[in-house]
Amino acid sequence: MTTALVTFATVWEPNYTAVRRRHQNYWPQTSVAGHQFLPFMSDSLVSSSFGGVERVGLQMPISSEAIDLLAIGGPAGWLVALELKEFTPVAGGGVPAVFLTVAEFVGEIIGGAYDSSSVELLIGSVLSGTGAQAPPRKFTTALVGTPSKR
């Protein structure tokens, strides 16, 4: 069975009252659940709980919209929610009906840079890799076994 990955990005104002952008990076010229196509890449979206994810970089082609994310969204504290989803490709390249969420990340635009061809946004988070759950993880003998005597 063949599987593929798509990333959905939703950009919010800091009070969650207005969505500024919705993008997906897999189906050109197609809107999927209100997310328009933008050929962006994200790095470090999946990390171990040992180190956690402190920030994610988003790289996208240069455009006035991408520069606005950096120049306006950064100082305004816009939030970015990223969802990495797995799916089975549909014959003919259509959009499947079922997705499986593999990873999620929510952070604030904390900086970035651009050059003549691309824009990179840095999305930061203060969430700890082991304390981000509500309630935080509790390591008990049922989860990790009998504690070491040393």
Residue, then its C-alpha position, 0 to 999 in steps of 0.5 A: m500500500t502506498t502512502a503520502l504526506v501533506t502538510f496543512a498550515t493555518v495562520w491565525e491572529p493571536n486572539y484566534t478570532a480571524v484566520r489569515r491564511r490556509h494552505q496545503n502543499y500537495w494538490p496544485q490548483t485545488s482547495v482542500a477543506g478551505h486550504q489553498f495550494l502553496p508549495f511550501m516545505s516545513d522542517s522538524l515537524v516531527s521530533s522525539s519527546f526527549g528534545g521536543v520541538e522548539r521551532v519549525g521552519l517554513q520555506m515558501p516561494i517569494s511572493s507579497e503574501a509570503i513577505d506579509l507573513l514575515a513583515i506583518g504576521g511576525p510583529a503582530g504575533w500571528l499563530v501558525a498551526l501545522e498538521l502533517k497528515e498521511f493518506t492513500p493516494v487516489a487514482g487520477g490525483g484526486v483528494p482522498a476522503v480520509f486522512l490520518t494526522v501524524a503530527e501537529f504543531v502550533g507556534e507563533i511567527i518569531g522571525g525569518a528571512y527572505d531573498s530573491s527567490s524564497v521566504e523562510l518563516l521561523i515558527g516558535s513554541v514554548l511547549s515542552g516535548t514532555g509537558a505539552q499534554a493536558p495533563p502532563r505525562k506522569f511516569t508510573t510503573a504501569l507506563v515504564g515498569t519497575p523503577s531502577k534501584r540505583 
